[in-house]
Amino acid sequence: MKFKIKYSDQIVGLFIVIAVVIFALIVILVGANQRWFAKDYRFKTVFQSATGVSPGTSIVMKGFVVGKINRITLNADNAVDADFHIYDTYRNLVREFSILELTVSPIGLGSQLLFHPGRGERLLDEEEFIPTADSPAGIAIIEQELVEIPPKDDTITRLLANVNPLLENVNRVMITINRTLTDVNRAIAGQSTGPLGSIVNDVSGAAARLPVMADRVDDIVADVQTRTAGLLDQVSSLLLAFQVVSSDVGAISNNLAATTEAIRDPTGLVPKLLDPKGSLKTFLDDNDALYKRVMSIVAEVETSVRSLQGIVTGLNGEMPKISAVLNETRTAIQQAQDVLEGVKNNPLIRGGVPERAYQDSLYGSMREGSFE
């Protein structure tokens, strides 16, 4: 008995139709997943280098893939022309002032192409140019804050981004230090025209003038010593003259005392001279010649006494001046010795003029003595 299935051709055809429908559905689902039936909007841009960019590179915005790179070519300016598309779902984000940013991980974790929407009101036309963030147009857009750039959460990227300004600041500091050291070296060499160079030149000039100043100080000290010696000689002469005058005054005083005693003695020489028959009458009996002679001698003695009084008065008046001159001379000699000591010790290098140790005089002042 032969077994036959009724409507077998129809059943086979049905299965074939079902398989075709299922295949078509699978193709549609895969195509929908691959955006075969979606409209993409194409745009253009230019990269400085193709590193990190290749056909099929995803364009990301806040973690969502909004487009892909279609094609890259090297142009005549050695730049990289790129064609890319944005999905129709995100078409409304492609506004005026939008830019692309290629970020490369500093620790070798790959690169990422970011899309930043502009803040303009106009939607960009298809095939219109969109600049990159490192281009002059992109830099100008970022500086004018015409684009929305979300903050980056990559801590390593932020740290490494701050390294470059830090290195630039260190470089500026090193350049400043180098210039400062150069100016100091030039100033020390006497080649600088600034304040430090003027100070060094003044110090050099002062050091060069030190020998001349030392010679002048030597001349001043020699002149002071000469004048001091002359003053001391004059003072010694005055003292000798004063001693002679004092001796004469003492002798005259003794003579006057003796004469006074003789006058008081009734049996002395004076009564005998005053006797009418004595020697005085005999001497005076010559038409007053001896009297006149004696009076002239007395006048000369009086003149001498007045001159002596004038000398003594002058000495008394000059003693303060002589004392002041001696004090000034001693001060000038001490200052000259300090200057010579300072020049000898070179105050610019050592410690300046050392403190003078004063010593009490071994001789008493002339005014402290007694003239009796």
Backbone hydrogen bonds in HBPLUS format (Angstrom, degrees):
<---DONOR---> <-ACCEPTOR-->    atom                        ^
c    i                          cat <-CA-CA->   ^        H-A-AA   ^      H-
h    n   atom  resd res      DA  || num        DHA   H-A  angle D-A-AA Bond
n    s   type  num  typ     dist DA aas  dist angle  dist       angle   num
A0011-ILE N   A0007-TYR O   3.09 MM   4  6.37 152.2  2.17 147.5 155.3     1
A0012-VAL N   A0008-SER O   2.97 MM   4  6.22 160.8  2.01 152.0 156.4     2
A0013-GLY N   A0009-ASP O   2.96 MM   4  6.12 161.5  1.99 145.8 151.5     3
A0014-LEU N   A0010-GLN O   2.86 MM   4  6.07 148.3  1.96 140.8 149.7     4
A0015-PHE N   A0011-ILE O   2.99 MM   4  6.31 161.4  2.03 148.8 152.9     5
A0016-ILE N   A0012-VAL O   2.94 MM   4  6.23 155.9  2.00 148.6 155.8     6
A0017-VAL N   A0013-GLY O   2.85 MM   4  6.11 157.5  1.90 148.0 154.2     7
A0018-ILE N   A0014-LEU O   2.78 MM   4  6.08 160.9  1.81 153.8 159.6     8
A0019-ALA N   A0015-PHE O   2.85 MM   4  6.08 158.5  1.89 148.2 154.0     9
A0020-VAL N   A0016-ILE O   2.89 MM   4  6.14 157.3  1.94 149.0 155.2    10
A0021-VAL N   A0017-VAL O   2.84 MM   4  6.10 157.8  1.89 149.8 156.3    11
A0022-ILE N   A0018-ILE O   2.84 MM   4  6.10 159.7  1.89 149.6 155.4    12
A0023-PHE N   A0019-ALA O   2.84 MM   4  6.05 157.6  1.89 146.9 153.6    13
A0024-ALA N   A0020-VAL O   2.79 MM   4  6.00 155.4  1.85 146.8 154.2    14
A0025-LEU N   A0021-VAL O   2.83 MM   4  6.11 155.3  1.89 148.4 155.3    15
A0026-ILE N   A0022-ILE O   2.87 MM   4  6.15 156.7  1.92 148.2 154.7    16
A0027-VAL N   A0023-PHE O   2.85 MM   4  6.13 161.8  1.88 150.6 155.6    17
A0028-ILE N   A0024-ALA O   2.85 MM   4  6.07 157.0  1.90 148.0 154.8    18
A0029-LEU N   A0025-LEU O   2.81 MM   4  6.06 160.5  1.85 150.5 155.9    19
A0030-VAL N   A0026-ILE O   2.83 MM   4  6.08 166.8  1.84 154.9 158.6    20
A0031-GLY N   A0027-VAL O   2.77 MM   4  5.88 160.1  1.81 147.4 154.0    21
A0032-ALA N   A0028-ILE O   2.73 MM   4  5.89 150.9  1.82 145.0 153.6    22
A0033-ASN N   A0029-LEU O   2.85 MM   4  6.08 153.6  1.91 144.8 152.5    23
A0034-GLN N   A0030-VAL O   2.83 MM   4  6.04 143.9  1.96 144.5 155.2    24
A0036-TRP N   A0031-GLY O   2.60 MM   5  4.74 173.3  1.61 143.8 146.1    25
A0035-ARG N   A0032-ALA O   3.21 MM   3  4.86 159.9  2.26  96.2 101.1    26
A0041-TYR N   A0086-ILE O   2.96 MM  45  5.21 174.4  1.96 153.3 152.8    27
A0086-ILE N   A0041-TYR O   2.78 MM  45  5.21 152.5  1.86 141.9 149.1    28
A0127-GLU N   A0042-ARG O   2.58 MM  85  5.36 168.0  1.59 153.4 150.9    29
A0043-PHE N   A0084-PHE O   2.78 MM  41  5.57 162.2  1.81 163.6 166.2    30
A0084-PHE N   A0043-PHE O   3.09 MM  41  5.57 170.3  2.09 150.5 153.2    31
A0044-LYS N   A0128-GLU O   3.18 MM  84  6.15 165.7  2.20 139.1 139.9    32
A0130-ILE N   A0044-LYS O   2.85 MM  86  6.14 158.9  1.89 163.0 166.4    33
A0045-THR N   A0082-ALA O   3.07 MM  37  5.39 146.0  2.19 153.6 157.4    34
A0082-ALA N   A0045-THR O   2.97 MM  37  5.39 164.1  2.00 155.0 151.0    35
A0047-PHE N   A0080-VAL O   2.77 MM  33  4.98 159.3  1.81 149.4 152.9    36
A0080-VAL N   A0047-PHE O   2.84 MM  33  4.98 170.4  1.85 165.6 162.2    37
A0053-VAL N   A0050-ALA O   3.01 MM   3  5.10 165.5  2.03 124.8 125.5    38
A0057-THR N   A0054-SER O   3.00 MM   3  5.62 152.6  2.07 148.2 146.6    39
A0056-GLY N   A0069-ILE O   2.78 MM  13  5.07 163.6  1.80 136.5 142.3    40
A0069-ILE N   A0057-THR O   2.92 MM  12  5.25 144.6  2.04 139.9 151.4    41
A0059-ILE N   A0067-GLY O   2.68 MM   8  4.87 161.6  1.71 141.1 135.8    42
A0066-VAL N   A0059-ILE O   2.77 MM   7  5.72 155.5  1.83 160.2 168.7    43
A0060-VAL N   A0113-LEU O   2.86 MM  53  6.18 169.6  1.87 163.2 164.3    44
A0115-PHE N   A0060-VAL O   2.87 MM  55  5.95 149.0  1.97 149.5 151.9    45
A0061-MET N   A0064-PHE O   2.75 MM   3  5.24 157.2  1.80 149.2 156.7    46
A0064-PHE N   A0061-MET O   3.02 MM   3  5.24 168.0  2.04 115.6 118.5    47
A0087-TYR N   A0066-VAL O   2.91 MM  21  5.77 164.6  1.93 149.4 154.0    48
A0068-LYS N   A0085-HIS O   3.14 MM  17  5.77 138.3  2.33 143.9 156.1    49
A0085-HIS N   A0068-LYS O   3.05 MM  17  5.77 158.9  2.09 162.1 167.2    50
A0070-ASN N   A0083-ASP O   2.69 MM  13  5.42 157.1  1.74 144.0 150.7    51
A0071-ARG N   A0083-ASP O   3.20 MM  12  5.20 157.6  2.26 135.9 139.9    52
A0083-ASP N   A0071-ARG O   2.82 MM  12  5.20 161.0  1.85 154.1 159.8    53
A0073-THR N   A0081-ASP O   2.82 MM   8  5.21 154.0  1.89 149.2 156.7    54
A0081-ASP N   A0073-THR O   2.73 MM   8  5.21 145.1  1.85 161.2 166.3    55
A0075-ASN N   A0079-ALA O   2.92 MM   4  5.62 164.1  1.94 158.1 163.3    56
A0078-ASN N   A0075-ASN O   3.25 MM   3  5.52 152.4  2.33 115.5 115.7    57
A0090-TYR N   A0087-TYR O   3.02 MM   3  5.62 142.2  2.16 112.0 121.1    58
A0091-ARG N   A0088-ASP O   3.33 MM   3  4.85 166.4  2.35  99.5  99.6    59
A0093-LEU N   A0090-TYR O   3.09 MM   3  5.54 159.8  2.14 112.0 118.4    60
A0094-VAL N   A0091-ARG O   3.21 MM   3  5.68 157.3  2.26 113.9 120.0    61
A0095-ARG N   A0093-LEU O   2.85 MM   2  5.64 125.3  2.16 112.0  95.4    62
A0124-LEU N   A0094-VAL O   2.97 MM  30  5.99 165.3  2.00 145.8 150.5    63
A0098-SER N   A0095-ARG O   3.27 MM   3  5.94 134.9  2.49 142.4 140.2    64
A0096-GLU N   A0122-ARG O   2.79 MM  26  5.56 135.0  1.99 160.7 174.5    65
A0120-GLY N   A0096-GLU O   3.25 MM  24  4.66 151.3  2.33 151.2 142.7    66
A0099-ILE N   A0116-HIS O   3.08 MM  17  5.46 156.0  2.14 151.0 158.0    67
A0116-HIS N   A0099-ILE O   2.98 MM  17  5.46 176.7  1.98 165.8 164.9    68
A0100-LEU N   A0131-PRO O   3.06 MM  31  6.46 150.2  2.15 142.6 151.8    69
A0133-ALA N   A0100-LEU O   2.75 MM  33  5.96 134.0  1.96 159.4 165.0    70
A0101-GLU N   A0114-LEU O   2.85 MM  13  5.02 161.9  1.88 144.2 148.7    71
A0114-LEU N   A0101-GLU O   2.72 MM  13  5.02 174.4  1.72 156.8 155.0    72
A0103-THR N   A0112-GLN O   2.85 MM   9  5.26 169.2  1.86 165.5 162.6    73
A0112-GLN N   A0103-THR O   2.77 MM   9  5.26 149.5  1.86 154.4 162.8    74
A0105-SER N   A0110-GLY O   2.84 MM   5  5.62 172.1  1.85 166.6 169.3    75
A0108-GLY N   A0105-SER O   3.32 MM   3  5.48 158.1  2.37 113.7 112.0    76
A0148-GLU N   A0117-PRO O   3.08 MM  31  5.93 175.9  2.09 170.3 169.6    77
A0119-ARG N   A0146-LEU O   2.92 MM  27  5.50 151.3  2.00 159.7 150.8    78
A0128-GLU N   A0125-ASP O   3.20 MM   3  5.57 143.8  2.34 133.3 131.5    79
A0135-SER N   A0132-THR O   3.30 MM   3  5.49 164.5  2.33 106.9 111.4    80
A0139-ILE N   A0135-SER O   2.82 MM   4  6.06 159.6  1.86 160.5 166.6    81
A0140-ALA N   A0136-PRO O   3.00 MM   4  6.18 155.9  2.06 145.8 151.9    82
A0141-ILE N   A0137-ALA O   3.01 MM   4  6.27 153.9  2.08 145.8 152.9    83
A0142-ILE N   A0138-GLY O   2.95 MM   4  6.21 158.1  2.00 149.4 155.1    84
A0143-GLU N   A0139-ILE O   2.90 MM   4  6.11 162.2  1.94 150.1 155.0    85
A0144-GLN N   A0140-ALA O   3.04 MM   4  6.20 147.8  2.15 143.3 151.2    86
A0146-LEU N   A0141-ILE O   3.10 MM   5  5.44 175.1  2.10 155.8 157.3    87
A0145-GLU N   A0142-ILE O   3.01 MM   3  4.95 156.0  2.07 102.5 109.6    88
A0158-ARG N   A0154-ASP O   2.98 MM   4  6.30 157.0  2.03 150.7 157.1    89
A0159-LEU N   A0155-THR O   2.90 MM   4  6.15 161.5  1.94 152.8 157.8    90
A0160-LEU N   A0156-ILE O   2.87 MM   4  6.07 163.9  1.90 150.1 154.7    91
A0161-ALA N   A0157-THR O   2.79 MM   4  5.90 141.6  1.93 141.1 152.6    92
A0162-ASN N   A0158-ARG O   3.02 MM   4  6.27 137.3  2.20 140.6 151.0    93
A0162-ASN N   A0159-LEU O   3.13 MM   3  5.18 128.4  2.41  93.6 107.0    94
A0163-VAL N   A0160-LEU O   3.16 MM   3  4.97 142.2  2.31  91.1 102.2    95
A0166-LEU N   A0162-ASN O   3.23 MM   4  6.35 156.6  2.29 140.6 147.5    96
A0167-LEU N   A0163-VAL O   2.78 MM   4  6.05 157.4  1.83 155.6 161.9    97
A0168-GLU N   A0164-ASN O   2.91 MM   4  6.17 152.4  1.98 149.4 157.7    98
A0169-ASN N   A0165-PRO O   2.87 MM   4  6.15 155.1  1.93 148.2 154.5    99
A0170-VAL N   A0166-LEU O   2.90 MM   4  6.19 158.9  1.94 149.4 155.5   100
A0171-ASN N   A0167-LEU O   2.82 MM   4  6.02 151.9  1.90 143.5 151.8   101
A0172-ARG N   A0168-GLU O   2.88 MM   4  6.20 153.6  1.95 146.3 153.3   102
A0173-VAL N   A0169-ASN O   2.87 MM   4  6.18 158.7  1.91 150.4 156.3   103
A0174-MET N   A0170-VAL O   2.88 MM   4  6.13 159.0  1.93 150.2 155.6   104
A0175-ILE N   A0171-ASN O   2.90 MM   4  6.14 155.0  1.96 147.3 154.4   105
A0176-THR N   A0172-ARG O   2.86 MM   4  6.13 157.5  1.91 149.9 156.1   106
A0177-ILE N   A0173-VAL O   2.85 MM   4  6.12 159.9  1.89 151.5 157.0   107
A0178-ASN N   A0174-MET O   2.84 MM   4  6.01 155.9  1.89 145.1 152.3   108
A0179-ARG N   A0175-ILE O   2.89 MM   4  6.16 157.4  1.94 148.3 154.3   109
A0180-THR N   A0176-THR O   2.86 MM   4  6.09 156.5  1.91 147.5 154.7   110
A0181-LEU N   A0177-ILE O   2.87 MM   4  6.11 164.2  1.89 153.3 156.8   111
A0182-THR N   A0178-ASN O   2.91 MM   4  6.10 152.1  1.98 143.7 152.1   112
A0183-ASP N   A0179-ARG O   2.84 MM   4  6.13 158.7  1.88 150.8 156.1   113
A0184-VAL N   A0180-THR O   2.87 MM   4  6.16 156.8  1.92 150.0 156.9   114
A0185-ASN N   A0181-LEU O   2.88 MM   4  6.07 161.5  1.91 148.4 153.3   115
A0186-ARG N   A0182-THR O   2.88 MM   4  6.12 160.2  1.92 149.9 155.7   116
A0187-ALA N   A0183-ASP O   2.77 MM   4  5.96 151.2  1.85 144.4 153.3   117
A0188-ILE N   A0184-VAL O   2.84 MM   4  6.10 159.4  1.88 151.9 157.0   118
A0189-ALA N   A0185-ASN O   2.92 MM   4  6.12 149.9  2.01 143.2 151.9   119
A0191-GLN N   A0186-ARG O   2.73 MM   5  4.98 158.1  1.77 157.7 153.4   120
A0190-GLY N   A0187-ALA O   3.02 MM   3  4.99 151.9  2.10  98.6 107.4   121
A0198-SER N   A0194-GLY O   2.96 MM   4  6.26 152.4  2.04 149.9 158.3   122
A0199-ILE N   A0195-PRO O   2.93 MM   4  6.22 154.3  1.99 148.9 155.7   123
A0200-VAL N   A0196-LEU O   2.96 MM   4  6.26 164.3  1.99 151.2 154.9   124
A0201-ASN N   A0197-GLY O   2.88 MM   4  6.06 159.7  1.92 147.6 153.7   125
A0202-ASP N   A0198-SER O   2.78 MM   4  5.99 155.2  1.84 147.4 154.7   126
A0203-VAL N   A0199-ILE O   2.85 MM   4  6.12 158.9  1.90 152.3 158.1   127
A0204-SER N   A0200-VAL O   2.88 MM   4  6.11 158.0  1.93 148.0 154.4   128
A0205-GLY N   A0201-ASN O   2.79 MM   4  6.03 158.7  1.83 148.4 154.8   129
A0206-ALA N   A0202-ASP O   2.78 MM   4  6.01 155.5  1.83 148.0 155.2   130
A0207-ALA N   A0203-VAL O   2.84 MM   4  6.07 157.5  1.89 147.9 154.2   131
A0208-ALA N   A0204-SER O   2.83 MM   4  6.11 147.8  1.94 144.2 153.7   132
A0209-ARG N   A0205-GLY O   2.91 MM   4  6.15 138.6  2.08 140.8 152.1   133
A0209-ARG N   A0206-ALA O   3.16 MM   3  5.03 123.3  2.49  90.0 104.5   134
A0210-LEU N   A0207-ALA O   3.34 MM   3  5.21 150.7  2.44  94.4 102.8   135
A0213-MET N   A0209-ARG O   2.88 MM   4  6.14 161.5  1.92 156.7 162.8   136
A0214-ALA N   A0210-LEU O   2.74 MM   4  5.97 153.2  1.81 153.5 161.7   137
A0215-ASP N   A0211-PRO O   2.86 MM   4  6.18 154.4  1.92 148.1 154.7   138
A0216-ARG N   A0212-VAL O   2.87 MM   4  6.20 158.7  1.92 149.3 155.5   139
A0217-VAL N   A0213-MET O   2.76 MM   4  6.00 156.4  1.81 148.8 155.8   140
A0218-ASP N   A0214-ALA O   2.83 MM   4  6.09 154.4  1.89 146.2 153.4   141
A0219-ASP N   A0215-ASP O   2.87 MM   4  6.21 156.8  1.93 149.2 155.5   142
A0220-ILE N   A0216-ARG O   2.78 MM   4  6.07 160.3  1.81 151.7 157.5   143
A0221-VAL N   A0217-VAL O   2.77 MM   4  5.99 162.2  1.80 152.5 157.4   144
A0222-ALA N   A0218-ASP O   2.83 MM   4  6.04 159.3  1.87 148.9 154.9   145
A0223-ASP N   A0219-ASP O   2.80 MM   4  6.04 158.3  1.85 149.8 156.2   146
A0224-VAL N   A0220-ILE O   2.78 MM   4  6.02 160.2  1.82 150.2 156.2   147
A0225-GLN N   A0221-VAL O   2.78 MM   4  5.99 159.4  1.82 149.1 155.2   148
A0226-THR N   A0222-ALA O   2.85 MM   4  6.09 153.5  1.92 145.4 152.9   149
A0227-ARG N   A0223-ASP O   2.88 MM   4  6.14 169.5  1.89 155.3 157.7   150
A0228-THR N   A0224-VAL O   2.76 MM   4  5.89 154.9  1.82 147.1 155.5   151
A0229-ALA N   A0225-GLN O   2.84 MM   4  6.00 154.4  1.90 143.2 150.1   152
A0230-GLY N   A0226-THR O   2.91 MM   4  6.26 156.5  1.97 149.0 155.6   153
A0231-LEU N   A0227-ARG O   2.81 MM   4  6.09 163.0  1.84 152.8 157.3   154
A0232-LEU N   A0228-THR O   2.82 MM   4  6.02 158.5  1.87 148.8 155.2   155
A0233-ASP N   A0229-ALA O   2.86 MM   4  6.12 153.2  1.94 145.8 153.4   156
A0234-GLN N   A0230-GLY O   2.88 MM   4  6.18 159.3  1.93 151.5 157.0   157
A0235-VAL N   A0231-LEU O   2.79 MM   4  6.04 159.2  1.83 149.9 156.3   158
A0236-SER N   A0232-LEU O   2.81 MM   4  6.03 155.2  1.87 146.3 153.4   159
A0237-SER N   A0233-ASP O   2.84 MM   4  6.12 156.1  1.90 147.8 154.7   160
A0238-LEU N   A0234-GLN O   2.79 MM   4  6.09 162.0  1.82 152.2 157.2   161
A0239-LEU N   A0235-VAL O   2.83 MM   4  6.07 154.0  1.90 146.6 154.2   162
A0240-LEU N   A0236-SER O   2.86 MM   4  6.14 157.4  1.91 149.4 155.3   163
A0241-ALA N   A0237-SER O   2.84 MM   4  6.12 163.7  1.86 154.1 158.8   164
A0242-PHE N   A0238-LEU O   2.75 MM   4  5.93 152.7  1.83 144.0 152.7   165
A0243-GLN N   A0239-LEU O   2.82 MM   4  6.08 150.7  1.90 144.9 153.0   166
A0244-VAL N   A0240-LEU O   2.85 MM   4  6.20 157.5  1.90 150.1 156.4   167
A0245-VAL N   A0241-ALA O   2.80 MM   4  6.05 166.7  1.82 153.5 157.2   168
A0246-SER N   A0242-PHE O   2.79 MM   4  5.95 152.9  1.86 143.5 151.9   169
A0247-SER N   A0243-GLN O   2.84 MM   4  6.13 151.1  1.92 145.3 153.1   170
A0248-ASP N   A0244-VAL O   2.88 MM   4  6.23 158.7  1.92 152.9 158.7   171
A0249-VAL N   A0245-VAL O   2.80 MM   4  6.04 159.6  1.84 151.0 157.1   172
A0250-GLY N   A0246-SER O   2.88 MM   4  6.09 152.5  1.95 143.6 151.4   173
A0251-ALA N   A0247-SER O   2.88 MM   4  6.20 156.2  1.94 149.2 155.7   174
A0252-ILE N   A0248-ASP O   2.85 MM   4  6.10 165.4  1.88 154.9 158.6   175
A0253-SER N   A0249-VAL O   2.88 MM   4  6.05 155.2  1.94 144.9 152.3   176
A0254-ASN N   A0250-GLY O   2.91 MM   4  6.19 154.2  1.98 146.6 153.5   177
A0255-ASN N   A0251-ALA O   2.88 MM   4  6.18 158.3  1.93 151.3 157.6   178
A0256-LEU N   A0252-ILE O   2.84 MM   4  6.10 157.1  1.89 150.0 156.4   179
A0257-ALA N   A0253-SER O   2.90 MM   4  6.14 153.3  1.98 145.2 152.7   180
A0258-ALA N   A0254-ASN O   2.85 MM   4  6.15 160.9  1.89 150.7 156.0   181
A0259-THR N   A0255-ASN O   2.86 MM   4  6.09 156.6  1.91 148.1 154.9   182
A0260-THR N   A0256-LEU O   2.86 MM   4  6.07 156.9  1.91 146.3 152.7   183
A0261-GLU N   A0257-ALA O   2.97 MM   4  6.26 157.8  2.02 150.3 155.7   184
A0262-ALA N   A0258-ALA O   2.91 MM   4  6.17 152.0  1.99 144.7 153.1   185
A0263-ILE N   A0259-THR O   2.90 MM   4  6.19 148.3  2.00 148.0 156.4   186
A0264-ARG N   A0260-THR O   3.10 MM   4  6.36 149.8  2.19 144.7 152.4   187
A0265-ASP N   A0261-GLU O   3.06 MM   4  6.29 136.4  2.26 142.3 153.4   188
A0268-GLY N   A0265-ASP O   3.09 MM   3  4.98 160.1  2.13 106.8 109.4   189
A0273-LEU N   A0269-LEU O   2.88 MM   4  6.14 147.2  1.99 147.1 157.1   190
A0273-LEU N   A0270-VAL O   3.04 MM   3  4.95 115.4  2.48  91.7 107.8   191
A0274-LEU N   A0270-VAL O   2.87 MM   4  6.11 147.2  1.98 149.3 158.8   192
A0275-ASP N   A0271-PRO O   2.97 MM   4  6.09 120.0  2.34 139.0 153.0   193
A0275-ASP N   A0272-LYS O   3.35 MM   3  5.15 145.9  2.47  91.4 101.0   194
A0278-GLY N   A0275-ASP O   2.75 MM   3  4.73 158.9  1.80 108.3 114.4   195
A0282-THR N   A0278-GLY O   3.41 MM   4  6.74 154.8  2.48 137.6 144.5   196
A0283-PHE N   A0279-SER O   2.84 MM   4  6.17 154.2  1.91 148.8 155.6   197
A0284-LEU N   A0280-LEU O   2.76 MM   4  5.93 149.4  1.85 147.7 157.0   198
A0285-ASP N   A0281-LYS O   3.02 MM   4  5.98 123.5  2.35 138.7 150.0   199
A0289-ALA N   A0286-ASP O   3.36 MM   3  5.81 154.8  2.43 108.9 115.3   200
A0292-LYS N   A0288-ASP O   3.09 MM   4  6.15 158.8  2.13 140.2 145.3   201
A0293-ARG N   A0289-ALA O   3.00 MM   4  6.24 150.7  2.09 140.4 149.1   202
A0294-VAL N   A0290-LEU O   2.87 MM   4  6.12 158.2  1.92 148.9 154.3   203
A0295-MET N   A0291-TYR O   2.87 MM   4  6.10 159.8  1.91 150.2 155.9   204
A0296-SER N   A0292-LYS O   2.94 MM   4  6.18 151.1  2.03 144.9 152.1   205
A0297-ILE N   A0293-ARG O   3.02 MM   4  6.31 153.0  2.10 144.3 151.8   206
A0298-VAL N   A0294-VAL O   2.87 MM   4  6.17 156.7  1.92 150.7 157.4   207
A0299-ALA N   A0295-MET O   2.89 MM   4  6.11 154.3  1.95 143.9 151.0   208
A0300-GLU N   A0296-SER O   2.90 MM   4  6.18 155.3  1.96 145.4 152.0   209
A0301-VAL N   A0297-ILE O   2.85 MM   4  6.18 155.1  1.91 147.9 155.4   210
A0302-GLU N   A0298-VAL O   2.80 MM   4  6.09 156.8  1.85 149.5 156.1   211
A0303-THR N   A0299-ALA O   2.84 MM   4  6.12 154.1  1.90 146.9 154.3   212
A0304-SER N   A0300-GLU O   2.87 MM   4  6.16 154.9  1.93 146.7 153.8   213
A0305-VAL N   A0301-VAL O   2.83 MM   4  6.15 154.7  1.90 149.6 156.7   214
A0306-ARG N   A0302-GLU O   2.91 MM   4  6.19 158.5  1.96 148.8 154.4   215
A0307-SER N   A0303-THR O   2.91 MM   4  6.19 159.3  1.95 149.4 155.2   216
A0308-LEU N   A0304-SER O   2.84 MM   4  6.07 154.7  1.90 146.3 153.8   217
A0309-GLN N   A0305-VAL O   2.83 MM   4  6.14 155.2  1.89 148.3 155.3   218
A0310-GLY N   A0306-ARG O   2.84 MM   4  6.17 153.0  1.91 147.9 155.6   219
A0311-ILE N   A0307-SER O   2.87 MM   4  6.19 154.7  1.93 148.6 155.5   220
A0312-VAL N   A0308-LEU O   2.89 MM   4  6.18 163.9  1.92 153.2 157.4   221
A0313-THR N   A0309-GLN O   2.85 MM   4  6.04 161.7  1.88 149.1 154.6   222
A0314-GLY N   A0310-GLY O   2.80 MM   4  5.99 160.3  1.84 148.5 154.4   223
A0315-LEU N   A0311-ILE O   2.86 MM   4  6.11 157.8  1.91 150.2 156.3   224
A0316-ASN N   A0312-VAL O   2.93 MM   4  6.20 160.2  1.97 149.7 155.0   225
A0317-GLY N   A0313-THR O   2.95 MM   4  6.26 149.3  2.05 147.0 155.3   226
A0318-GLU N   A0314-GLY O   2.90 MM   4  6.09 146.0  2.01 147.3 156.9   227
A0319-MET N   A0315-LEU O   2.98 MM   4  6.00 130.1  2.23 148.2 158.8   228
A0322-ILE N   A0318-GLU O   2.81 MM   4  6.02 162.3  1.84 161.3 167.1   229
A0323-SER N   A0319-MET O   2.88 MM   4  6.08 157.8  1.93 150.3 156.6   230
A0324-ALA N   A0320-PRO O   2.81 MM   4  6.08 156.4  1.87 147.3 153.9   231
A0325-VAL N   A0321-LYS O   2.80 MM   4  6.04 162.3  1.83 153.4 158.3   232
A0326-LEU N   A0322-ILE O   2.92 MM   4  6.13 157.0  1.97 146.1 152.4   233
A0327-ASN N   A0323-SER O   2.92 MM   4  6.22 154.4  1.98 146.6 153.7   234
A0328-GLU N   A0324-ALA O   2.81 MM   4  6.07 165.3  1.83 156.3 160.1   235
A0329-THR N   A0325-VAL O   2.82 MM   4  5.96 154.0  1.88 145.7 153.7   236
A0330-ARG N   A0326-LEU O   2.91 MM   4  6.13 155.9  1.97 145.4 151.7   237
A0331-THR N   A0327-ASN O   2.87 MM   4  6.17 155.9  1.92 149.2 156.2   238
A0332-ALA N   A0328-GLU O   2.83 MM   4  6.04 161.5  1.86 150.8 155.9   239
A0333-ILE N   A0329-THR O   2.94 MM   4  6.15 155.0  2.00 146.0 152.9   240
A0334-GLN N   A0330-ARG O   2.97 MM   4  6.23 156.6  2.03 145.0 151.3   241
A0335-GLN N   A0331-THR O   2.86 MM   4  6.15 162.0  1.90 154.5 159.2   242
A0336-ALA N   A0332-ALA O   2.88 MM   4  6.03 158.2  1.93 146.4 152.8   243
A0337-GLN N   A0333-ILE O   2.89 MM   4  6.12 152.6  1.97 144.9 152.7   244
A0338-ASP N   A0334-GLN O   2.86 MM   4  6.18 149.3  1.95 145.6 154.6   245
A0339-VAL N   A0335-GLN O   2.85 MM   4  6.16 161.0  1.89 153.1 157.7   246
A0340-LEU N   A0336-ALA O   2.95 MM   4  6.18 163.3  1.98 149.0 153.4   247
A0341-GLU N   A0337-GLN O   2.83 MM   4  6.01 154.9  1.89 144.6 152.3   248
A0342-GLY N   A0338-ASP O   2.74 MM   4  5.99 156.6  1.79 151.7 158.3   249
A0343-VAL N   A0339-VAL O   2.85 MM   4  6.10 160.1  1.89 152.0 157.3   250
A0344-LYS N   A0340-LEU O   2.87 MM   4  6.00 152.8  1.94 143.0 151.3   251
A0345-ASN N   A0341-GLU O   2.90 MM   4  6.13 150.2  1.99 145.7 153.4   252
A0346-ASN N   A0342-GLY O   3.00 MM   4  5.99 116.9  2.41 137.0 151.9   253
A0346-ASN N   A0343-VAL O   3.30 MM   3  5.06 147.6  2.42  93.4 102.7   254
A0349-ILE N   A0346-ASN O   2.99 MM   3  5.81 159.3  2.03 128.0 133.2   255
A0350-ARG N   A0346-ASN O   3.01 MM   4  6.03 175.2  2.01 163.9 163.3   256
A0368-GLU N   A0365-SER O   3.04 MM   3  5.28 147.5  2.15 101.9 111.8   257
A0369-GLY N   A0366-MET O   3.40 MM   3  5.68 155.3  2.46 102.9 109.3   258
